[in-house]
């Protein structure tokens, strides 16, 4: 119909009447294109465009419009539901939140749900998981590779290191022939120097004094080279940094340049961080340069105690050095990167195989901590932003699920050493499985070469623990002044103030982790014949 005073037609719908302006007419045809102008309430209509071949009956138009309104309502409701679900996930509402399985998992496993802070809503069957751990902890010790396998895997390392060291020096040292030019910098290409400003400063000092420490014999030049006498091998966040710096206060322990070179486990394979991939390998010569300062001090001690009647390097000296890379005990992830195409499920060669082949008499010090608190401290130290008790709980839950899934099909050692699993877990759960690593170290080193300490004892009775370490290293007793310096030194690498303000972990998290760790602790306490490693009083 036409509206009075307007050359347009109107359409009556259920809710509005619309006025349409005709765009064109084709003679002899009822086809028109109608462009909406306004409704009868004078509200502009901007989006509706209709093509009519013929004007349908009003009843059909109402039905069509009703259908469109239903479709639009459905799409609006669907969109609203999407945003509600997205908001629910992004805010980490934990009422019924489920984890989806990782591609790492080999078969369907228990779905974990968590409602913080209570652990009652956790659907993980911890009893079954713990029983599986207990069962798989009883495994046959690893096959120790023979010496030839180890040597053949890294011929350069063993060509640079003699099979015997100087007999009258307590620290493992030897005279290496120097074939370079005297006017060149022997530390110029050292990769540690290129990546460490502090070591560069030390190298500049060593370079200026280098010629004065060369030993002349039979027309050739030799330099004194030394390996560490002792290794503090782990674990991270267990007090290794503090112990290392206190040991340096003893007069017989010579200055070492870098506390954690991570050479045996990482840099000799050519990586610093796995996300960066394999880079240039650090040769053993670069590692030995780290101990040149200690070698100079040992050499000076030897010459000071020599006389015209005694030959240098034939006088017994007690000077020694060491290092404290906290990755040495557990990190063998490079194996998977270098030998990933092999069928072996577990690494055949471990860091201790190489250390033992080079230094069968090395002294090994291990500092351990109640594994639940160690994990929380590890999280606080390495997590940069958005730290919270709830976030830690969530990451623990996911890590336990991933470990459980691995254990369904694989051996315990495989899951502990598996690089893919380790990288997938948001917290380093496997580092607290101390017994697995210790058993592997005991396959090559004798028990009297390994000293295992507890951080809790170290903190409660520092003097007695330090004395135990000095006795283990066979160094002389400290003077009263030295004892005071060692015991009164401020603690190193303590928890940051912001992390302390965050407070302890949730009780639900602690309970879950204690139950998970119990079989590992029990076997460790049994091996060491010391119930303190059950950490019942933690």
C-alpha positions in Angstrom: 0.0 0.0 0.0 1.1 3.6 -0.5 1.5 6.0 2.4 -0.2 9.3 2.0 2.1 12.0 0.7 4.9 9.5 0.1 5.7 7.5 -3.1 6.6 4.4 -1.3 5.1 1.1 -0.2 4.7 -0.2 3.3 5.2 -3.6 4.8 3.4 -4.6 8.0 5.4 -7.0 10.2 4.6 -8.3 13.7 6.4 -5.5 15.4 6.9 -2.6 12.9 5.6 -1.1 9.7 8.3 -0.1 7.3 8.3 2.4 4.5 10.4 1.5 1.4 11.5 3.8 -1.4 11.4 2.1 -4.8 14.8 2.1 -6.5 13.6 1.2 -10.0 10.7 -0.5 -11.9 10.9 -2.7 -14.9 8.1 -2.1 -17.2 5.7 -5.0 -17.3 7.1 -6.6 -14.2 6.3 -6.5 -10.6 10.0 -6.9 -9.6 11.2 -4.0 -7.4 14.2 -3.3 -5.2 13.1 -1.7 -2.0 15.6 0.3 0.1 14.4 0.9 3.7 14.1 4.5 4.8 12.4 4.5 8.1 9.8 2.7 10.1 6.5 4.3 11.0 8.0 5.4 14.4 10.6 7.4 12.3 13.5 5.2 13.5 16.1 4.8 10.7 16.7 1.4 9.3 20.2 0.9 7.9 20.9 -2.8 7.4 17.8 -4.3 5.8 17.7 -4.8 2.0 15.0 -6.8 0.4 14.5 -8.0 -3.2 11.0 -8.9 -4.2 10.0 -10.8 -7.3 6.5 -10.5 -6.2 4.9 -9.2 -3.1 4.2 -12.2 -0.8 1.1 -12.5 1.3 1.4 -10.8 4.6 1.1 -14.1 6.5 4.1 -15.5 4.7 6.1 -12.4 5.5 5.3 -12.7 9.1 6.4 -16.4 9.1 9.7 -15.6 7.4 10.4 -12.7 9.8 9.7 -14.9 12.8 12.2 -17.5 11.5 14.9 -15.0 11.0 14.4 -13.6 14.5 14.7 -17.1 15.9 18.0 -17.7 13.9 19.4 -14.4 15.1 18.4 -15.2 18.7 20.1 -18.6 18.5 23.3 -17.1 17.1 23.3 -14.4 19.8 22.8 -17.0 22.5 25.6 -19.2 21.1 28.0 -16.2 21.0 27.1 -15.3 24.5 27.7 -18.8 25.7 31.1 -18.8 24.0 32.2 -15.7 25.8 31.0 -17.0 29.1 33.0 -20.2 28.7 36.1 -18.3 27.5 35.9 -16.0 30.5 35.5 -19.0 32.8 38.7 -20.6 31.4 40.8 -17.5 31.3 40.1 -16.6 34.9 41.0 -20.2 35.9 37.8 -20.8 37.8 38.7 -24.2 39.3 35.2 -25.5 40.0 35.3 -28.5 37.9 38.2 -27.4 35.7 39.6 -30.4 33.8 43.0 -31.0 32.2 43.1 -32.3 28.7 45.6 -34.9 28.0 49.0 -34.0 26.7 50.3 -35.6 23.4 53.1 -37.0 25.6 50.6 -39.4 27.2 50.4 -42.8 25.7 47.1 -44.0 26.9 44.0 -42.5 28.6 44.6 -41.8 32.3 42.7 -40.4 35.2 41.4 -36.9 34.6 42.3 -34.5 37.3 39.9 -32.0 38.6 40.8 -29.5 41.3 38.8 -27.1 43.4 41.2 -25.1 45.6 42.1 -25.0 48.3 40.5 -28.4 49.3 42.0 -31.6 47.9 38.8 -33.5 48.2 37.7 -32.7 44.7 40.9 -34.2 43.2 39.8 -37.2 41.2 43.4 -38.5 40.8 43.7 -41.9 42.4 46.8 -41.3 44.4 46.7 -44.6 46.1 47.0 -46.5 42.8 49.8 -44.1 41.7 51.8 -44.6 44.8 51.4 -48.4 44.6 52.7 -48.2 41.1 55.7 -46.2 42.1 56.5 -48.6 45.0 56.2 -51.5 42.5 58.4 -49.9 39.9 61.0 -48.7 42.4 62.2 -52.3 42.6 64.1 -52.4 39.4 67.4 -54.0 38.2 70.3 -51.5 38.5 71.5 -50.0 35.2 74.1 -51.7 33.1 77.3 -49.9 33.7 79.1 -49.2 30.4 82.6 -50.5 30.1 85.5 -48.0 30.0 86.1 -48.4 26.3 82.5 -47.4 25.5 82.9 -44.2 27.5 86.3 -43.3 26.0 85.1 -44.0 22.4 82.1 -41.7 22.9 84.3 -38.7 23.5 87.9 -39.4 22.2 89.0 -35.8 22.4 88.2 -35.6 26.2 90.3 -38.6 26.9 93.2 -37.6 24.6 93.5 -34.4 26.6 93.5 -36.0 30.0 96.2 -38.3 31.2 95.3 -41.6 32.8 97.5 -40.8 35.8 98.0 -37.6 37.7 101.0 -36.2 39.6 101.4 -38.6 42.6 102.5 -36.0 45.2 99.7 -33.6 44.7 96.4 -34.3 46.5 94.4 -32.5 43.8 94.3 -34.3 40.4 96.8 -32.3 38.4 99.3 -33.0 35.6 101.9 -31.2 33.5 100.5 -30.5 30.0 102.9 -29.5 27.3 102.4 -25.9 26.1 102.9 -25.6 22.3 101.4 -22.2 21.7 103.2 -18.9 21.0 104.3 -17.0 24.1 103.1 -13.7 22.8 99.6 -15.0 22.2 96.6 -14.9 24.6 96.0 -18.6 25.7 92.5 -17.6 26.8 91.5 -15.7 23.7 89.0 -18.2 22.3 87.7 -19.6 25.6 83.9 -19.8 25.3 83.4 -19.3 29.0 85.3 -16.0 28.7 83.1 -14.9 25.8 80.0 -15.4 27.8 81.1 -14.2 31.3 82.3 -10.8 32.1 83.7 -11.9 35.5 85.6 -14.7 33.9 87.0 -12.4 31.3 88.4 -10.2 34.1 90.1 -13.3 35.6 91.4 -14.4 32.2 93.0 -10.9 31.8 94.8 -11.4 35.1 95.9 -15.0 34.2 97.2 -13.9 30.9 99.5 -11.3 32.4 101.0 -14.0 34.8 100.9 -16.9 32.4 104.5 -17.1 31.3 105.7 -16.9 35.0 103.8 -20.2 35.7 105.3 -22.2 32.8 107.6 -25.0 33.8 110.7 -25.6 31.7 112.0 -29.2 31.3 114.1 -30.8 28.6 113.7 -27.8 26.3 109.9 -27.9 26.4 107.4 -25.7 28.2 104.7 -27.2 30.5 101.7 -25.8 32.3 100.1 -27.2 35.4 96.6 -28.4 34.7 94.1 -29.5 37.3 90.7 -31.1 37.6 88.4 -30.5 40.6 89.1 -32.7 43.6 85.5 -32.6 44.7 82.1 -32.1 43.1 79.0 -30.7 44.8 76.6 -32.3 42.4 73.1 -31.3 43.7 70.4 -30.7 44.2 69.1 -27.3 43.1 67.6 -25.2 45.9 69.2 -27.4 48.5 71.9 -25.1 49.8 74.8 -26.0 47.4 75.7 -22.3 46.8 76.0 -21.5 50.5 78.1 -24.7 51.2 80.4 -24.0 48.3 81.2 -20.4 49.4 81.8 -21.5 53.0 84.2 -24.2 51.8 86.3 -21.6 50.0 87.1 -20.0 53.4 89.3 -23.0 54.2 93.0 -22.3 53.5 93.6 -25.6 51.7 90.7 -25.1 49.2 92.0 -22.9 46.5 90.1 -20.2 44.6 87.8 -21.4 41.9 86.5 -19.1 39.2 83.0 -20.3 38.5 80.7 -22.1 41.0 78.5 -23.7 38.4 80.1 -24.2 34.9 77.6 -27.0 34.1 80.2 -28.5 31.8 79.7 -32.2 32.4 76.0 -32.1 31.7 75.5 -29.3 29.3 78.2 -27.2 27.8 80.4 -30.0 26.6 77.5 -31.1 24.4 77.0 -27.5 23.2 73.9 -26.2 24.9 73.1 -23.8 27.6 69.3 -23.7 27.3 67.4 -26.4 25.4 65.0 -23.9 23.9 68.0 -22.4 22.0 69.0 -25.8 20.6 72.5 -27.1 20.4 75.3 -24.5 20.0 79.1 -24.7 19.8 80.6 -27.3 22.1 82.8 -26.1 25.0 86.0 -28.1 24.7 87.6 -29.6 27.7 90.5 -27.1 27.5 88.0 -24.3 28.2 86.7 -26.2 31.2 90.3 -26.7 32.5 90.9 -22.9 32.2 88.4 -22.4 35.0 90.8 -24.0 37.4 94.0 -22.2 36.3 93.8 -19.8 39.2 93.7 -22.7 41.6 96.5 -24.4 39.6 98.7 -21.3 39.9 98.1 -21.2 43.7 98.9 -24.9 44.0 102.1 -24.4 41.9 103.1 -21.4 44.1 102.7 -23.6 47.2 104.8 -26.3 45.6 107.6 -23.9 44.7 107.5 -22.2 48.1 108.1 -25.6 49.8 110.8 -26.8 47.4 114.5 -26.4 47.9 117.6 -27.1 46.0 117.5 -30.6 47.3 114.0 -31.4 46.2 112.5 -31.3 42.7 109.3 -29.3 42.0 106.1 -31.4 41.9 107.7 -34.0 44.1 106.6 -32.4 47.3 103.3 -33.4 48.9 100.8 -30.5 48.8 97.4 -30.4 50.3 95.9 -27.7 48.1 92.7 -28.7 46.3 89.8 -27.2 44.3 86.3 -28.1 43.4 83.1 -27.1 41.6 79.4 -27.1 42.4 77.2 -27.5 39.3 73.9 -28.5 40.8 72.9 -30.1 37.5 75.6 -32.8 37.6 73.6 -35.2 39.7 70.4 -35.3 37.6 70.7 -33.6 34.2 71.4 -36.0 31.3 68.9 -34.5 28.9 71.5 -34.0 26.2 71.4 -37.8 25.7 68.0 -37.5 24.1 69.1 -34.7 21.8 72.2 -36.4 20.6 70.9 -40.0 20.5 67.2 -39.5 19.9 67.2 -41.7 16.8 68.4 -44.7 18.8 66.0 -47.3 20.3 67.4 -47.1 23.8 64.6 -46.1 26.2 67.0 -44.9 28.9 70.3 -43.1 28.5 73.3 -45.4 28.2 76.0 -43.0 29.3 75.5 -40.6 32.2 77.7 -37.7 33.5 79.1 -39.9 36.3 80.5 -42.4 33.8 82.7 -39.7 32.3 83.7 -38.2 35.6 84.6 -41.7 37.0 86.6 -42.7 33.9 88.6 -39.5 34.2 88.8 -39.3 38.0 88.0 -42.6 39.7 88.9 -41.2 43.1 86.8 -38.1 42.9 84.9 -36.9 46.0 81.2 -36.4 45.6 79.1 -34.2 47.9 75.3 -34.2 47.7 73.0 -31.8 49.6 69.4 -32.8 49.7 66.3 -31.1 51.1 62.8 -32.2 52.0 61.5 -32.7 48.4 58.2 -30.9 48.8 59.8 -27.7 50.1 62.5 -28.0 47.5 59.9 -28.1 44.7 58.2 -25.0 46.0 61.5 -23.1 46.4 62.4 -24.1 42.8 59.1 -22.8 41.6 59.5 -19.5 43.4 63.1 -19.1 42.1 62.5 -19.8 38.4 58.9 -18.5 38.0 59.2 -14.8 37.0 55.7 -13.5 37.1 52.2 -14.3 38.2 53.4 -16.5 41.1 50.7 -17.6 43.5 49.9 -20.6 45.8 47.1 -21.5 43.4 49.3 -21.4 40.4 51.8 -23.7 42.0 49.1 -26.1 43.0 47.8 -26.2 39.4 51.3 -26.9 38.0 51.9 -29.6 40.6 48.7 -31.3 39.6 49.5 -31.2 35.9 53.0 -32.5 36.6 51.8 -35.4 38.7 49.3 -36.3 35.9 52.0 -36.3 33.3 54.3 -38.5 35.4 51.5 -40.9 36.1 50.7 -41.2 32.4 54.4 -41.9 31.6 54.5 -44.5 34.3 51.6 -46.5 32.9 53.8 -47.7 30.0 57.4 -47.1 31.0 59.9 -47.9 33.6 60.5 -45.5 36.5 64.0 -44.6 35.3 62.7 -43.8 31.9 60.2 -41.4 33.3 62.7 -39.8 35.6 65.2 -39.2 32.8 62.8 -38.6 29.9 63.6 -35.2 28.3 60.2 -34.8 26.7 58.4 -35.4 30.0 60.8 -33.2 31.9 60.2 -30.3 29.4 56.5 -30.8 29.5 56.1 -30.7 33.3 55.5 -27.1 34.5 57.4 -27.8 37.7 60.5 -30.0 38.1 58.9 -32.8 39.9 61.5 -35.4 38.9 64.4 -33.6 40.7 62.9 -34.6 44.0 63.2 -38.3 43.2 66.6 -38.4 44.8 66.9 -42.2 45.2 66.9 -42.8 41.4 69.8 -40.5 40.8 71.8 -41.7 43.8 71.5 -45.3 42.9 72.9 -44.5 39.5 75.9 -42.7 41.0 76.5 -45.6 43.2 76.9 -47.9 40.2 80.3 -46.2 39.5 81.4 -44.6 42.7 81.9 -46.3 46.0 79.7 -45.3 48.9 82.6 -43.9 50.9 83.3 -41.5 48.0 79.8 -39.9 48.3 78.7 -37.7 51.2 75.0 -37.1 51.4 73.8 -34.2 53.6 70.5 -32.8 54.5 69.9 -29.0 54.3 67.8 -29.2 57.5 70.9 -30.5 59.4 73.1 -27.9 57.7 70.8 -25.1 58.8 70.2 -26.4 62.3 73.9 -27.1 63.1 76.1 -25.4 60.6 79.4 -26.0 62.4 79.0 -29.7 62.8 77.9 -30.1 59.2 80.9 -28.1 57.9 83.2 -30.2 60.0 81.8 -33.3 58.5 82.5 -32.0 55.0 86.1 -31.0 55.9 86.7 -34.4 57.4 85.3 -36.0 54.2 87.7 -33.9 52.1 90.6 -34.8 54.4 91.6 -31.2 55.0 93.1 -29.9 58.2 91.1 -28.5 61.1 90.2 -24.9 61.1 91.5 -22.3 63.6 89.0 -20.6 65.9 89.2 -17.5 63.7 88.5 -19.5 60.6 85.6 -21.4 62.3 84.1 -18.1 63.2 84.4 -16.8 59.7 82.8 -20.0 58.2 79.9 -20.1 60.6 79.1 -16.4 60.8 79.1 -15.8 57.1 75.6 -14.7 55.9 73.6 -17.3 54.1 73.9 -17.3 50.3 71.1 -17.5 47.7 68.2 -17.2 50.2 64.6 -16.7 49.2 63.7 -13.3 47.9 61.6 -10.9 50.1 58.7 -10.9 47.6 58.7 -14.7 47.5 58.6 -14.8 51.3 55.6 -12.5 51.4 53.8 -14.9 49.1 53.7 -17.4 52.0 53.7 -21.2 52.2 52.1 -23.5 49.7 48.5 -24.6 50.1 47.9 -27.5 52.5 46.2 -29.4 49.7 49.4 -29.1 47.6 51.6 -30.2 50.5 49.5 -33.2 51.3 49.4 -34.3 47.7 53.2 -34.0 47.2 54.0 -35.7 50.5 51.9 -38.7 49.5 53.6 -38.7 46.1 57.1 -38.5 47.5 56.7 -41.0 50.3 57.9 -44.1 48.5 61.0 -42.3 47.1 61.9 -41.0 50.6 61.4 -44.4 52.1 63.7 -46.2 49.7 66.3 -43.4 50.2 66.2 -43.7 54.0 66.6 -47.4 53.7 69.6 -47.1 51.4 71.3 -44.6 53.6 70.2 -46.3 56.8 69.0 -43.0 58.1 65.3 -42.3 58.9 66.0 -38.6 58.9 65.6 -38.8 55.1 62.0 -39.7 55.6 61.5 -36.1 56.6 58.7 -37.0 58.9 59.1 -33.7 60.9 58.9 -31.5 57.8 
